[in-house]
Amino acid sequence: MRIERVSRRSPWPLIGCGCAGLAVGVILILGISVILLLPALPGLAARVAGFTPKGETQAIFTGAPVSPPVIQDAVVPSSAVLEINQPNIGALPADQNFYSVTTGTTDTGMAVAAVTFTEANLLDICRQRTTLCSEANDQFRNVRLDLRPGGAVVYAEVSLPDLPVRQTVGVVLRLDATGRQFEIAGVDIGGQLFDVPPGTLSEQAAQIAANGNALLRQLELEASGGVYRLNQVYIDDAAVTLILQ
């Protein structure tokens, strides 16, 4: 089966990442798509004084994580390839250890696959397939992903414009009510959550989230002689699990 790759250009200009198009992240993230938000961090950090405090970041992740459905007759396919549909990422074969995968059926007999990423898996993709998480990137340092029940926070030490200091800033994401895409909950600094102020910055942040969610919808897994597409996303403190049908 031939799969056409779709390349999308973000309206937000890249800031020092040196790659063509915004890189896929958590995914991110979240899990993969969360990495798309990293280019926004310098501007967010520089303007945080104008943000509205929203309390503690942890408060929005207080619900118990919803477990993925149990796959019936689960097997590990002999070969599997996850197609990200992003030029810099491309195909991710399962044997490269970027994720684990099982296939089987639902309790109604429908073919289903589960693709699971750990925090380490997602950062490995970022380091090996993009420049955002590489040591060569001087603007973003110590990029890390903190998975939470139903969401994630992507942290990085970012350079502040015109200042010789770095600020650790996190972009806070959570699954929306559909469980199929992410929404931006705000910005984390020191465990405190700040709202993104209305206007251009808020509109750009929303567009980046939309681009990341579009990538999630384009994911395709070739395994066990079939092609699977995203049905649901599940996140707990340890992993992101994509259920595809």
Buried (B, 14 or more C-beta within 10 A) or exposed (E): EEEEEEEBEBEBEBBEBEBEBBBBBBBBBBBBBBBBBBBBBBBBBBBBEEBEEBEEBEEBBEEEBBEBBEBEEEEEBEEBBBBBBBBBBBBBEBEEEBBBBBBBBBEEEEBBBBBBBBBEBBBBBBBEBBBBBBEEBEBBBEBBBBBBBBBBBBBBBBBBEEEEEBBBBBBBBBBBEEBBBBBBBBBBBEEBBBBBEEEEBEEBBEEBBBBBBBBBEBBBBBBBEBEBEBBBBBBBEEBBBBBBB
